[in-house]
Amino acid sequence: MFALVSHEGVGRGSRGTFFDTVFGVGALVFMPIGYGVVGFVFNLILAALYNAVARIVEGIEIQTDREQ
């Protein structure tokens, strides 16, 4: 989205095309890396929270009998 928005502004306004190009390429390169890092940290926190809750709740025990 950032690349699309920066491309839309090319040739308009006082910023010039250099800023728009750098912003668009930067968005294409750095935004996926940023999303990956934020997703990793968020999932790390959720995994720790899940493990803490699972340790307290101790899960559900299911017993099955196999009749022959």
C-alpha positions in Angstrom: 0.0 0.0 0.0 2.8 2.4 0.8 4.5 1.8 -2.5 1.2 2.3 -4.3 0.5 5.6 -2.5 4.0 6.9 -3.1 3.7 5.9 -6.8 0.4 7.8 -7.0 2.2 11.1 -5.9 5.0 10.9 -8.5 5.3 14.2 -10.3 2.9 16.0 -8.0 3.6 18.4 -5.2 6.9 20.0 -4.1 8.5 16.8 -2.7 9.8 15.7 -6.1 10.1 12.2 -7.6 13.3 11.2 -5.8 11.5 11.2 -2.4 8.6 9.3 -3.8 10.9 6.7 -5.4 12.9 6.2 -2.2 9.8 6.0 -0.1 8.2 3.4 -2.5 11.3 1.2 -2.7 11.9 1.5 1.0 8.4 0.4 1.6 8.8 -2.6 -0.7 12.1 -3.6 1.0 11.7 -2.7 4.7 8.0 -3.1 5.4 8.0 -7.0 4.9 11.1 -7.2 7.1 9.3 -5.1 9.8 6.2 -7.1 9.5 8.2 -10.3 9.9 10.0 -9.0 13.0 6.8 -7.7 14.6 5.0 -11.0 13.8 7.9 -13.0 15.3 7.9 -11.0 18.6 4.0 -11.1 18.8 4.0 -14.9 18.3 6.8 -15.3 20.8 4.7 -13.5 23.4 1.6 -15.5 22.5 3.5 -18.8 22.8 4.8 -17.8 26.3 1.3 -16.8 27.3 -0.1 -20.1 26.0 2.5 -22.1 27.9 1.8 -20.3 31.1 -2.0 -20.9 30.8 -1.5 -24.5 29.8 0.7 -25.1 32.8 -2.0 -23.7 35.1 -4.9 -25.5 33.5 -3.0 -28.7 33.0 -5.0 -29.7 30.0 -7.9 -32.1 29.5 -7.6 -35.9 30.1 -9.5 -38.2 27.8 -9.8 -41.9 28.4 -10.8 -44.2 25.7 -11.4 -47.9 25.8 -11.0 -50.2 22.8 -13.5 -53.0 22.8 -12.6 -56.1 20.9 
